[in-house]
Amino acid sequence: MVLKFYKKATKLLEKDETAVLMVVTTHDGSSPGRQGFHMLITLNDMTGTIGGGIMEHKLVELARSLLEKGPFKPFIKVQKHSTEEGHNRSGMICSGAQTIAFYYLDKKDWSWMESLPSSQGNHLQYSESGVDIFPGKVLHPQFTKQSESIWNFQMPLQLQNEVYVIGAGHVGLAVSQVLSLLDFNIHLLDNRPGLNTMEENTFAHSKKVVDYSNIEEHIPEGENVFVVIISFGYRTDKQIIRQLLGRNYHYLGMMGSKKKIETLWRELLEEGFKQEELERVVAPIGIDIKSETTHEIAISIAAQLIEWKNRGVG
């Protein structure tokens, strides 16, 4: 997420005072650097990525050589990932291409970076004139290029992805561990005080023992909210899902066998819930990879969350 990146970038600038910012403004094909990837390089450190590999290594070296020379005007550089290319060849062979914008940053650039956390409802704009925050929401990244010296890349200041894992047992522990490697804030909820797997869970950003009878009070609605229901059993699953149906979440999924889901859905329809509400629930949760162990289940769930998170991106 761009806010998370700039939080780290600000800390690096506080130490080294000057840096080069690289932003992937567009990509094609199988390019490892995707639109919206960011990387900040100082003489002594770096954060973020523009795709990795030999290409990233070469461009980091370029950035540091530029830093040693001092301020420069923004420019864009195309990288083509094919050995058949005679010009702008990246050194990678994965096919595709990407365009990267380069910016010199120093102390005067800190002000807009530090204001990013309070800039929801605005968007970032990268152009030949520099980087700035502009009013108004942008739903998807947009890149336009008039020439090699005139371009404009706008991208949303997306909210941090928040995932609420309901159920702190062995699967909840594994899910938290896998998701901790990804771009999610993890909130763990369970109704069992003193649960050993909850106490052992050092991966969640927050942990809370709650009453499932008012679970909706602990999970805010929002297009950046993912809900993973992996509670102890059928009774608690039903108690939870009854309160969350019809609410606005980016993703709402529940673990369980197909037979269990069919039985639960039938009962909820008889209670008066609507078919379209049930159809918005991903159940059984996870991508079908024939999971058996808790970590295999966690990986299948994480893969599905990634798929949903990245829909419409790139």
N, C-alpha and C positions, 0 to 999 in steps of 0.2 A: 504494500500500500504506500502511496506517495507520502502521506503524512508521517508514517513510521520511518520512511527513508529520510525525510528532511529533518526529523528529530535527531537522527544519528549524524546527519550531515552538519547540522548546526554545532554539535559537540566537536566535530573534527575541525571546523572553521575557527572555533574558539581557541583551539590549540595551535593551529598552523597559520591562521589568518588569511591565506590565499589558497585557492583550489581551482580545479577544472571540473565543471559539471558536464556530463555527457547524458543525453536523452535520446532514446530511440523514438523517432518521430513517426516512422512507418516501417512495415516489414511485409515481405512477400514469401509465399511458399513455406519451406521447412526451416526458415531462419531461426536460429536459437535465441536471438534477441528479439523480443516481441515489443510491439508498439506500447510505449509508456514505461519501459524499463529505464531506470535511472542509475547512474553511478557517479560518485564524487571522489576525486583523486587529489590528495595533497602530496607534498614531497615525501612525507613519512608514513602515510596511511591511506586507506580507501574504504568505501562502503558501497553496497549495491552491486549491480551487475548489468552488463549490456549483452549478455549471452554466453560469456565464458570462452574457453579455448584459446587457440593461438591468436585469433582476432582480438579478443579482449586484451591479451597480453601486449600485443603490438600497440593498441590504442592507449593503454595505460602508459607505455613508454613514451608515446607521442605526447600525451597530456603532460607528463612530467618535464619533457624537454620544452614544451610551451611555457610551463610555469617558471622555468629557469630564465626564460627570456623576458618575462613580465607580461603586462596586460595585452590582450589581443581582442579583435572584433569577433563577434559570434560568426560561426560558419557551420556548414553541414558537410558531411562526408558519407558517400555511398560505399557500402561493403557488399560485394557479391560473392556468394559461397559456392564457387565452382572453379575447378582447375582449368576450365576452358576459357575463362574470362581473361582478356589481356589487360584490362584496366579496372581499377578498384577491386582487385581480387583480395579476399580477406585471408586466404590461407586455409579456409575450411572447405569441406567438400559435401556439405549436407544439402546443397542447392538452396535456392531462394536468395533473398537480399534484404538489406536493412539500411535505413538512412539514420545517421546519428548527428545530432546538433551538439556543438561544443560551445561552452560559455566559460569565461573567466570570472571568478567570484572573489571578492575581497570584503573588507569590513562593511562597506556601504550596502552590501547585499544582505546583511543579516536581518534588517528590519522586516522585509517581506517574508523571509523564511520564518522568523519568530512569530509572525501574525497568522501563520497557516492554521494552527489549531482552532482559531476563532473565526475562520473564514468559510464555514459551511454555507452553502447557498451561492458561493462564488466558484470561479474556475481558474485554472492556471493557463497562461498563454506564453508560449515560447516562439520568438520570432527573431529576425535579424537585428531587431532593436534591443533584445534582451529578454528577461524573464519578469513576469509581473502577475498580480492577481487581478482578475476582472470580475465585475458583478454579473450575476446571472448563472443559472445552472447549465452545464453541458452534460448531456446524458451519455455520450460516447466520445472517445478521442476523435479528433478531426484534424487532418493535415492537408494543407494546400501549399502549392509551390509554383510561383510565377517564374522563377529563374534560380540559378545557383546562389544568388545573393538576396533573394526575396522569398521568404516562406513564412508560414504561420501554422503552429501546432497548438491546439486547444485540448485540454483534458480535464475531466471532472476531479474535484477534490472529494474523492469517495470517502464514505464513512468506513470506519474499521469494521470488519466482519466479526460479528458476535455470535458464538455458538453456545447454546444452552444444552448441556448433556444432562438428561434426567435419568438418574440411575448411576450410582457410584460403585457398583460391584466390579467384578473382574473385567468385564467388557468396557465399562465406563473408564476404568483405569487405563486400559489399552488404547481406547479411543482418545483419551486425553494425551497420552504419550505421543501418538502419531500426529495428532492435530497440533501439538506444541511445535512441531517442525515446520508448520505451515503458517499462513497469514490469518490466524484467527485468535481472538480473545476467547478464552475458554472459561465457561461458568458451569460449575458442577453442583447439581441439586440432588438431594436424596432425603427420604423421610425417616431414615434409620440412624439415630444417634450412636456414636461410638463405633461405626462401621470401620473395620480395619483397612479395607481397600480405599476408603475415603481418606483416612488418616495418612496412608502411604502415598497418596496422590500428590506429588510435588509439581505436576505439570499444569494443572488448572490455575488460572489467574485468580479465581475466586471459588470458594466452597461454602455451601450453606445447607444446613439441615432445615427442611421446610415441611409444612403440612400439605400433602397432595390435594387436600380438599379445596385449597385456594391457590393452586399452582399458577394460575393466570396472573396473579398479583406479582409474581417473581420474574415474569418473562415479558419484557416490553415488546410491543409490536414494532415493525420496521422492515424496510426493504433490505437492510443489512443483517437481519436476524435469522439464524439457522437454529432449528430445534431438533434434537435427536432424542427420541424416547426409547430408552432401554432399561425400563424399570424392572422390578423383581418378578412380576408375573401378570397374568391376565387381568386380575381385579384392579391392580394399580394402573395398568396401561389404560383400561377403560375409564377409570376415574380421571386420568390426566387428559386423554384425547377428547373427552366430552367437553372439557373447558376450553380447549384450544381450537376446536373446529370453528371455521368462519373468521378467525382472526388473521391479521395481515402479517405474514412472515414470508421471507424469501424462500425458505425451505422448511417443511415440516415432515419428518419421517419417523417411522416406528418399527422396531424390530419385532419379528415373530414369524411363525410358520404361515404358509398360505392358508392352511385350514383354520388356524387361529384368527387370521385377519378376516376370512370369509364369515366366520361365526360372529365376530365382533361387529363387522359392518352390518350384518343382518339385524343384530339387536339394536344398533344405533338407528337404522332406518325405521324399525318398529317404534322407536321412541320419538320419531318425528324429525330426525336430522335429514338433511337433503343429500341426494346422491352427488351433486356437484361439490358439496363440502367434503365428502369422503374422497372424491377423485383428486382433490388437491393434496392429499396425504400420500407420501411415498411409503408404500408398505407392500411387501417386506422391504426394509431399508437396506441400502447397500447395492453395489454392483455384483452380479452373480459371477463369482470366481471360484465357486465350490469351496467356500471357506469352512474350515473345521476348528482351528484354534482361535483363541480370543484375539490374538494379534492379526490373524488373517481376516477376521470379521471387522476389526478396527480399520484395516487397510481398505477393505471394500467400502466401508462407510466413508472414510476420508476421500477416496477416489470419487465417490458420488458427490460429495460436497464440493470438491474441486470442479467437477463438471458443471454443477449448478452455478457456482460462483463465476465461472468464466463464460457462461452463456452470453453471446452477444459481444464478447471482447475480441478485438483483432479481426 
